[in-house]
Amino acid sequence: MDLLSTLKGSLLEKFFPEGWDLAKMDECCSHPPESITERQRWWHKGFEPVPCDTIEDFDMRMGHEIALDIKKAKDASHPLVFILPVGPMGMYRWAVYFLKEWGVDCKHVHGFNMDEWSDAEGNTLGPSDPAAFQNAMGGALYGPLGKLTVPPKQRHFALKSSLPKYGDQIGELRSKGAKVIVVFGIGRVFHIAFWEPHFAAEYASEKEWRKPTHRIGAKLHPLTIEQNAITSFKSRTTLVPCYANTIGPGLFLGVDKIIGGCDGSLNRGMMWQGLSLWVTLRYGPSKWVPCSFMPTQPGRLFFLKELAGPLVAECN
């Protein structure tokens, strides 16, 4: 007895995105934990999943990866575009640490935040609001870097007025030799940024789905709301906006490198991201599962080893 055998007639029967293959997702999670890094035929030859024993290891290794790419770009004298998330966040402290230890400034870095909470029209929280991603980035990365920080004019946030310009701005930087790196987490509904799986219904083909660079006032899935209630709003669902401005596949696919992170462990054996991790690595590319495209690009996906499972029942 499980969800698949009891779904018909339940309140969840029409709840999940129509293109999801729930049985396939369940199968993705059925493998032994130690097999999670086994290469799949659709992975890019330069893609590597990196298990981390502890959250401290995860934060440090991911932060080092970010800082090292900044240093390499500085040494090579070319601009660097970072598309940045607010979640995960612990790696920013270590990126700051390494850059300060090395004395590497970020004058060559252009930061583009991938999303921001909004209303249906794309209006966003004020920059000093504690829930605003713009505020979070100032506190975690731009502020602590001090004199080494990214110049203010090179910090871009997913506001109604600025997000539509991302594509052209990044394209112009590419023409000047910039490399583009996307840093990301993976959502409970397998989103990248807030590009939700149900958006797939609007596109006749994967080719069309890949084109959009952004969406203003994106309608979020209920599971995304609940994920963020748990991870960012201390369980208080009523504080979570139902919409967000977000980049699309036109920006998070086709980059020079990815740096991903899955740290969704809640302690005492509880977690929210094990399914998301396995599906990312084993489902295979599908427009209904945005994260499934990330292993088709070069780079690294850091993850807490605990998330590999085994993903079996454990009453807490």
KEGU-860319 format. One line per 8 residues: number of its first residue (from 1); for each residue x, y, z of N, C-alpha, C. Coordinates in steps of 0.001 Angstrom, whole numbers, plus 500000, padded with zeros to 6 digits. Example, Ala and Ser with C-alpha at 12.3 -4.5 7.8 and 13.67 -1.06 7.14 Angstrom:
<atoms>
1 = 513190/494310/507800/512300/495500/507800/513200/496700/507800; 512850/497750/507080/513670/498940/507140/512900/500030/507870
</atoms>
This chain:
<atoms>
1 = 500844/498812/500000/500000/500000/500000/500885/501246/500000; 500678/502116/498999/501475/503330/498890/500694/504384/498118; 501342/505481/497768/500651/506556/497052/500105/506079/495710; 500906/505334/494965/500485/504901/493638/499251/504008/493686; 499156/503167/494699/498031/502233/494787/496787/502855/495413; 496933/504025/496041/495789/504672/496699/495440/506028/496101; 496098/506396/494993/495937/507741/494429/494541/507998/493878; 493980/507021/493183/492679/507216/492535/491599/507535/493557
9 = 490890/508646/493332/489817/509063/494221/490286/509887/495409; 491603/510033/495571/492133/510810/496698/492213/512289/496320; 492514/513130/497307/492662/514556/497062/493905/514874/496237; 494799/513903/496074/496016/514120/495307/495893/513673/493845; 494755/513125/493475/494633/512532/492136/494956/513529/491023; 494541/514773/491155/494804/515785/490123/495796/516850/490617; 496512/516525/491663/497370/517504/492320/498732/517666/491641; 499325/516579/491219/500668/516614/490652/500645/517053/489191
17 = 501726/517673/488692/501790/518058/487279/501484/516877/486371; 500708/517123/485323/500178/516035/484494/501255/515223/483795; 502412/515814/483547/503472/515104/482831/504380/514270/483707; 504131/514245/485012/504973/513460/485908/504674/511973/485770; 505701/511165/485689/505587/509719/485737/505963/509301/487156; 504953/509196/488007/505212/508926/489425/505872/507577/489637; 505488/506585/488830/506109/505264/488967/507591/505329/488612; 507927/506106/487594/509331/506264/487200/510111/506983/488289
25 = 509493/507998/488900/510153/508701/489990/510422/507765/491159; 509460/506905/491454/509639/505944/492540/510770/504975/492215; 510853/504565/490955/511909/503651/490540/513282/504303/490680; 513360/505607/490402/514634/506331/490542/515188/506202/491956; 514301/506086/492929/514710/506061/494343/514932/504647/494873; 514825/503649/494016/514880/502265/494470/516282/501671/494482; 517279/502437/494052/518633/501911/493927/519404/502020/495251; 520424/501198/495441/521234/501287/496668/521907/502654/496768
33 = 522017/503211/497964/522640/504533/498139/524019/504645/497498; 524799/503583/497587/526171/503641/497071/526233/503715/495545; 525099/503493/494869/525084/503538/493404/524715/504910/492853; 524501/505883/493727/523947/507166/493277/524866/507903/492307; 526172/507671/492392/527103/508381/491509/527400/507618/490220; 526756/506483/489999/526988/505724/488765/526551/506541/487560; 527437/506647/486580/527174/507497/485423/526008/506962/484605; 525200/507905/484096/524078/507588/483227/524410/508063/481813
41 = 523786/507446/480823/524183/507697/479433/523939/509131/478995; 522993/509842/479616/522672/511209/479190/523490/512270/479930; 524290/511863/480910/525108/512837/481615/526185/513409/480698; 526478/514674/480873/527611/515283/480179/528896/514644/480694; 529871/514476/479812/531127/513850/480225/531843/514664/481296; 531516/515949/481376/532135/516801/482381/531289/517007/483619; 530198/516247/483755/529337/516362/484941/529779/515374/486002; 529777/515838/487263/530212/514993/488372/529362/515240/489616
49 = 528688/514210/490141/528030/514339/491447/529055/514115/492555; 529008/514969/493581/530037/514940/494631/529367/514729/495997; 529487/513523/496587/528901/513291/497911/529711/513961/499005; 529011/514495/500006/529655/515163/501147/529140/514523/502432; 530041/514212/503345/529662/513497/504560/528824/514346/505516; 529140/515647/505608/528469/516513/506575/528073/517828/505910; 527206/518573/506569/526808/519881/506050/527997/520833/506046; 528913/520660/506990/530106/521502/507015/530978/521239/505787
57 = 531143/519966/505445/531893/519618/504235/531207/520186/502996; 529897/520034/502949/529109/520512/501808/529301/522015/501607; 529107/522791/502659/529229/524244/502556/530630/524656/502109; 531647/524028/502710/533022/524396/502400/533394/524043/500971; 533048/522837/500537/533445/522391/499198/532719/523176/498107; 531459/523469/498334/530721/524254/497343/531218/525698/497313; 531502/526260/498484/532053/527604/498552/533414/527693/497897; 534244/526655/498085/535564/526622/497455/535424/526573/495934
65 = 534459/525814/495446/534240/525712/493993/533900/527081/493400; 533041/527814/494084/532659/529159/493618/533871/530089/493643; 534579/530100/494764/535732/530995/494904/536819/530659/493891; 537052/529370/493648/538104/528965/492717/537783/529422/491295; 536505/529344/490906/536127/529817/489570/536314/531327/489448; 536057/532047/490528/536290/533496/490518/537783/533784/490363; 538600/533030/491079/540052/533213/490984/540574/532867/489593; 540095/531758/489037/540543/531343/487704/540210/532402/486651
73 = 538996/532957/486753/538601/533996/485803/539456/535241/485977; 539771/535571/487231/540646/536725/487504/542022/536502/486902; 542565/535306/487107/543891/534987/486585/543922/535006/485063; 542791/534633/484441/542718/534586/482980/542287/535921/482385; 541981/536886/483242/541591/538245/482809/540361/538253/481909; 539343/537482/482303/538080/537566/481567/536916/537752/482542; 535817/538381/482069/534653/538577/482943/534012/537236/483301; 533292/537227/484406/532620/536012/484857/531196/536344/485260
81 = 530251/535633/484668/528839/535768/485017/528472/534636/485960; 527943/534996/487123/527395/534023/488051/525894/534227/488148; 525120/533199/487824/523684/533196/488093/523525/532531/489453; 522981/533272/490420/523088/532883/491826/521741/532597/492481; 521718/531635/493419/520494/531302/494148/520486/531863/495567; 519311/531857/496161/519198/532003/497610/518620/530677/498103; 519472/529733/498315/519124/528368/498666/519716/527402/497662; 520801/526687/498054/521459/526765/499364/522167/528095/499592
89 = 522585/528300/500839/523210/529573/501225/524540/529421/501966; 524750/528272/502623/525920/528112/503479/527245/528228/502759; 527241/528011/501446/528501/528061/500677/529040/529471/500535; 528171/530484/500648/528641/531857/500447/529650/532274/501511; 529454/531814/502745/530398/532165/503821/531795/531669/503491; 531871/530458/502924/533173/529893/502575/533753/530537/501314; 532904/530890/500356/533415/531609/499184/534080/532906/499623; 533441/533615/500550/534009/534849/501094/535334/534558/501784
97 = 535369/533496/502594/536594/533140/503321/537770/532909/502368; 537561/532089/501355/538659/531770/500437/539106/532994/499645; 538162/533788/499166/538536/534977/498398/539335/535955/499249; 538961/536093/500517/539720/536978/501403/541104/536401/501711; 541179/535095/501905/542475/534461/502165/543422/534642/500985; 542869/534549/499780/543679/534654/498568/543883/536100/498109; 543124/537013/498680/543195/538406/498260/542678/538631/496849; 541657/537902/496466/541094/537996/495112/539848/538877/495138
105 = 539856/539948/494352/538664/540807/494306/537704/540330/493222; 536499/540873/493257/535434/540442/492351/535013/541536/491374; 535944/542384/490992/535606/543454/490053/535230/542924/488677; 535633/541698/488385/535338/541079/487091/534074/540233/487118; 533424/540156/488274/532259/539285/488454/530963/540063/488251; 530013/539431/487577/528679/539990/487376/527679/538990/487960; 526987/539397/489012/526055/538511/489699/524622/538746/489264; 523954/537678/488842/522551/537747/488440/521749/536807/489338
113 = 520950/537361/490242/520129/536492/491072/519026/535859/490247; 518821/534558/490451/517945/533811/489556/516455/534005/489812; 516077/534472/490985/514645/534599/491262/514399/535546/492427; 513113/535830/492657/512704/536699/493766/511206/536521/493983; 510795/536545/495243/509363/536491/495555/508633/537663/494906; 507375/537431/494501/506603/538504/493880/505114/538274/494092; 504322/539235/493601/502885/539014/493475/502604/538623/492024; 501339/538494/491670/500978/538019/490326/501434/538970/489227
121 = 501653/540234/489553/502102/541224/488565/503615/541380/488541; 504311/540652/489394/505766/540728/489402/506347/541768/490336; 505503/542412/491142/506010/543360/492136/506699/542580/493258; 507836/543073/493729/508663/542322/494667/508774/543007/496025; 509297/542262/496984/509547/542800/498321/510620/543877/498264; 510603/544797/499205/511646/545813/499283/512995/545182/499572; 514088/545806/499150/515424/545211/499285/515869/544967/500719; 515242/545625/501694/515630/545416/503086/514702/544441/503817
129 = 513684/543930/503127/512766/542970/503745/513521/541688/504094; 513328/541129/505295/514083/539929/505679/513841/538724/504775; 512725/538700/504048/512446/537582/503142/512950/537822/501726; 513414/539046/501436/513839/539387/500081/515186/538742/499757; 515289/538157/498584/516545/537542/498172/517644/538593/497984; 517255/539793/497588/518227/540874/497449/518880/541154/498803; 518098/541174/499850/518610/541379/501199/519510/540222/501627; 519085/539002/501294/519861/537819/501672/521240/537816/501030
137 = 521314/538232/499761/522598/538242/499065/523539/539294/499640; 522986/540431/500035/523806/541461/500655/524402/540978/501963; 523601/540245/502736/524073/539771/504029/525019/538588/503951; 524857/537737/502924/525647/536506/502845/526905/536631/502000; 526869/537463/500945/527979/537489/500001/528525/538895/499759; 527710/539784/499237/528218/541084/498806/528748/541930/499962; 528045/541924/501082/528496/542692/502238/529765/542141/502862; 529793/540836/503208/530975/540269/503853/532253/540329/503021
145 = 532146/540433/501700/533347/540533/500870/534088/541864/501063; 533404/542860/501622/534052/544137/501887/534629/544776/500634; 535873/545193/500696/536497/545893/499563/536727/544984/498362; 536593/543671/498549/536773/542726/497443/535471/542453/496694; 534401/543107/497077/533070/542724/496625/532800/543013/495149; 531736/542425/494658/531229/542691/493307/530735/544135/493267; 531162/544939/492293/530689/546330/492206/529156/546387/492154; 528535/547331/492874/527069/547413/492910/526412/547427/491534
153 = 527012/548090/490562/526407/548172/489225/526440/546821/488506; 527203/545858/489057/527296/544530/488452/526499/543482/489231; 525638/543953/490123/524737/543065/490869/523331/543236/490293; 522742/542150/489870/521431/542199/489226/520456/541320/489995; 519262/541846/490201/518246/541111/490960/516983/540948/490122; 516226/539901/490414/515099/539499/489573/513860/540367/489812; 514033/541655/489604/512935/542606/489756/512170/542721/488441; 510968/543204/488534/510105/543349/487364/510769/544176/486271
161 = 511544/545176/486674/512178/546082/485717/513496/545558/485163; 514162/544657/485900/515508/544233/485498/515594/542811/484951; 514748/541910/485428/514814/540512/484989/514691/540356/483470; 513789/541087/482792/513688/540923/481336/514947/541318/480570; 515859/542027/481220/517097/542466/480562/518229/541445/480698; 518043/540449/481553/519112/539488/481833/519692/538871/480562; 518816/538389/479681/519278/537684/478495/520224/538520/477652; 519837/539757/477385/520677/540646/476579/521961/541014/477306
169 = 521858/541264/478627/523042/541639/479397/524063/540506/479440; 523587/539289/479660/524494/538149/479698/525065/537881/478310; 524243/538050/477291/524728/537886/475929/525839/538873/475591; 525684/540106/476032/526708/541124/475781/528008/540769/476505; 527886/540287/477731/529080/539896/478484/529766/538698/477830; 528979/537771/477311/529558/536626/476587/530372/537109/475392; 529854/538136/474697/530555/538659/473521/531896/539283/473888; 532052/539598/475174/533309/540170/475662/534207/539119/476307
177 = 533838/537850/476130/534667/536764/476633/534269/536183/477965; 533109/536602/478500/532678/536108/479808/532284/534638/479749; 532622/533911/480806/532101/532576/481029/530857/532704/481909; 529906/531796/481721/528659/531837/482481/528542/530576/483330; 528361/530781/484634/528203/529679/485584/526874/529856/486321; 526094/528787/486392/524864/528844/487169/525054/528026/488444; 524760/528656/489574/524773/528010/490879/523311/527764/491244; 522988/526586/491758/521567/526272/491933/521325/525256/493042
185 = 520097/525278/493538/519560/524203/494348/518477/523518/493524; 517856/522495/494086/516807/521744/493385/515571/521718/494254; 514432/522090/493676/513203/522197/494435/512530/520869/494716; 511628/520888/495643/510819/519709/495973/510052/519214/494742; 509649/520146/493880/508957/519756/492647/509924/519735/491464; 511214/519644/491773/512250/519476/490753/512493/520739/489932; 512133/521900/490479/512388/523130/489736/513852/523547/489839; 514280/524377/488881/515528/525118/488936/515122/526580/488965
193 = 515698/527363/489887/515148/528679/490219/513681/528429/490602; 512753/529264/490127/511338/528982/490347/510663/528604/489023; 511439/527961/488123/510847/527481/486874/510148/526155/487191; 508839/526208/487349/508060/525098/487880/507731/524056/486802; 507515/522807/487213/507247/521743/486238/505955/521925/485446; 504927/522524/486064/503654/522648/485351/503706/523641/484196; 504774/524452/484108/504915/525354/482964/505050/524562/481658; 505490/523315/481756/505713/522486/480563/504451/522354/479715
201 = 503278/522414/480342/502022/522258/479610/501806/523371/478588; 502492/524483/478748/502314/525632/477857/503145/525536/476579; 504027/524539/476498/504950/524452/475369/504744/523144/474614; 504619/523254/473290/504326/522089/472461/505499/521123/472360; 506697/521617/472592/507880/520779/472436/508956/521198/473431; 509916/520317/473617/511061/520652/474463/511830/521823/473873; 511923/521892/472562/512630/522984/471895/512026/524332/472267; 510701/524421/472283/510025/525667/472651/510182/525951/474138
209 = 510106/524893/474945/510250/525036/476401/511610/525597/476784; 512639/525283/476015/513996/525712/476315/514237/527202/476068; 513378/527873/475327/513658/529229/474860/513493/530338/475898; 512465/530337/476739/512235/531498/477611/513400/531779/478553; 513763/533052/478650/514834/533446/479562/514311/533790/480951; 512993/534037/481067/512466/534470/482361/510944/534387/482374; 510388/534575/483553/508936/534695/483717/508668/535651/484876; 507784/536608/484646/507381/537569/485675/506103/537063/486340
217 = 506082/537071/487659/504889/536629/488381/504549/535180/488112; 505531/534316/488184/505326/532887/487944/504455/532291/489051; 503453/531516/488643/502547/530884/489602/503211/529628/490167; 503432/529596/491469/504182/528522/492109/503293/527341/492483; 503882/526153/492444/503166/524934/492821/502992/524893/494341; 501898/524328/494831/501696/524240/496286/502846/523567/497027; 503479/522566/496417/504604/521928/497091/505804/522861/497218; 505948/523792/496295/507008/524794/496400/506730/525720/497582
225 = 505468/526096/497741/505081/526938/498879/505413/526228/500192; 505045/524957/500284/505283/524220/501527/506757/523955/501754; 507508/523684/500691/508961/523514/500851/509563/524760/501488; 509193/525921/500972/509765/527162/501480/509225/527543/502853; 507994/527127/503147/507486/527329/504510/508381/526606/505505; 508823/525408/505127/509671/524603/506001/511101/525134/506041; 511657/525469/504877/513083/525789/504815/513411/527251/505091; 512476/528163/504827/512803/529593/504921/511869/530421/505801
233 = 510714/529870/506155/509737/530673/506890/509314/530025/508204; 510195/529187/508766/509975/528581/510097/508598/527912/510217; 508141/527291/509131/506885/526530/509036/505647/527401/508829; 505818/528708/508779/504677/529631/508724/504219/529836/507276; 503389/528931/506799/502932/528933/505410/502327/530266/505003; 501658/530931/505923/500961/532174/505600/501898/533314/505216; 503195/533167/505460/504150/534211/505089/504693/534046/503663; 504460/532895/503041/505095/532591/501762/504274/533144/500595
241 = 504871/533979/499733/504150/534447/498543/503845/533293/497592; 502785/533457/496810/502355/532406/495880/502947/532575/494489; 503723/533629/494279/504298/533925/492967/505766/534310/493116; 506488/534261/492006/507888/534684/492007/508295/535094/490597; 509275/535976/490517/509950/536255/489252/511116/535287/489139; 511338/534737/487967/512354/533698/487835/512996/533674/486458; 514241/533232/486404/514859/532932/485122/514228/531655/484564; 514448/531411/483263/513934/530217/482621/515036/529377/482012
249 = 514659/528311/481304/515649/527414/480690/516584/528120/479721; 516123/529222/479122/516977/529977/478211/518220/530520/478881; 518226/530562/480225/519402/531023/480975/520063/529920/481787; 519292/528989/482375/519955/527986/483219/520424/526764/482440; 520095/526704/481139/520655/525675/480271/521639/526325/479292; 522568/525543/478796/523529/526068/477832/524599/526941/478434; 524889/526753/479725/525925/527549/480390/527277/526842/480255; 528325/527540/480668/529666/526957/480592/529930/525963/481718
257 = 529242/526173/482843/529453/525288/483989/528287/525409/484950; 528009/524314/485642/527020/524338/486716/527704/524028/488042; 527184/524635/489112/527593/524293/490479/526295/524126/491257; 525921/522873/491517/524657/522598/492188/524853/522132/493612; 523802/522248/494406/523871/521812/495793/522566/521263/496315; 522621/520104/496970/521464/519512/497652/521846/519284/499106; 521274/520092/499994/521599/519997/501422/520346/519808/502266; 519271/519260/501652/517964/519240/502285/517730/518172/503329
265 = 518595/518095/504323/518410/517210/505469/517856/518011/506636; 516908/517431/507363/516244/518149/508455/516591/517594/509834; 517582/516648/509886/518016/516080/511167/517052/514991/511630; 517511/514170/512545/516751/513050/513115/516197/512124/512033; 516924/511981/510907/516482/511087/509855/515486/511694/508893; 515044/512915/509154/514068/513565/508284/514775/514329/507172; 514140/514389/506001/514714/515117/504874/513594/515501/503915; 513893/516444/503031/512909/516809/502007/513469/516687/500598
273 = 514771/516402/500439/515403/516517/499129/515953/515207/498553; 515737/514093/499235/516244/512820/498719/515629/512456/497376; 514316/512541/497277/513620/512264/496017/514102/513202/494919; 514246/514480/495238/514676/515467/494252/516063/515126/493702; 516957/514679/494574/518308/514330/494159/518311/513130/493222; 517647/512060/493614/517624/510846/492798/516969/511099/491440; 515882/511845/491422/515196/512124/490159/516075/512971/489241; 516795/513927/489819/517726/514738/489028/518729/513850/488300
281 = 519242/512853/488997/520320/512023/488461/519847/510858/487605; 518599/510385/487794/518186/509141/487149/516960/509236/486235; 516207/510315/486299/514954/510370/485530/515210/510464/484031; 516213/511225/483620/516450/511494/482203/515751/512770/481801; 516296/513502/480832/515770/514822/480481/514290/514826/480117; 513538/515713/480771/512106/515884/480518/511711/517307/480861; 510943/517950/480002/510514/519326/480273/509606/519400/481501; 509035/518272/481910/508194/518228/483107/509010/518127/484394
289 = 510319/517912/484245/511212/517773/485394/512438/518644/485118; 512350/519957/485378/513430/520875/484993/514820/520466/485451; 514940/519948/486672/516268/519584/487190/516903/518437/486417; 516108/517693/485667/516633/516526/484954/517616/516908/483853; 517624/518182/483457/518547/518639/482414/519914/519030/482969; 520010/519225/484284/521266/519750/484824/522449/518794/484643; 522269/517469/484769/523414/516576/484520/523861/516532/483059; 523099/517140/482154/523516/517177/480747/524509/518305/480483
297 = 524890/519027/481535/525824/520140/481420/527069/519872/482265; 528202/520484/481902/529428/520250/482671/529388/520946/484025; 530002/520320/485007/530074/520919/486331/529882/519899/487429; 529578/520382/488616/529466/519514/489781/528153/519739/490527; 527621/518644/491052/526466/518700/491936/526894/518131/493277; 527040/519007/494261/527406/518603/495608/526142/518182/496360; 526233/517101/497133/525052/516667/497882/525454/515995/499179; 524588/516120/500179/524795/515415/501439/524587/513924/501208
305 = 525546/513131/501622/525483/511681/501403/524208/511077/501994; 523740/511659/503078/522519/511172/503739/521321/511148/502794; 521286/512083/501830/520145/512179/500927/520037/510992/499978; 521127/510234/499824/521108/509061/498962/520282/507918/499554; 519984/508017/500840/519101/507027/501460/519827/505940/502218; 519168/504794/502323/518007/504371/501542/516732/505155/501881; 515968/505474/500841/514741/506241/501011/513591/505284/501307; 513508/504903/502570/512481/503977/503050/511801/504577/504269
313 = 510674/504012/504621/509903/504545/505755/510685/504469/507059; 510604/505533/507837/511214/505586/509169/510382/506557/509984; 509604/506053/510900/508679/506900/511655/509430/507788/512632; 509218/509099/512495/509891/510070/513350/508913/510778/514281
</atoms>
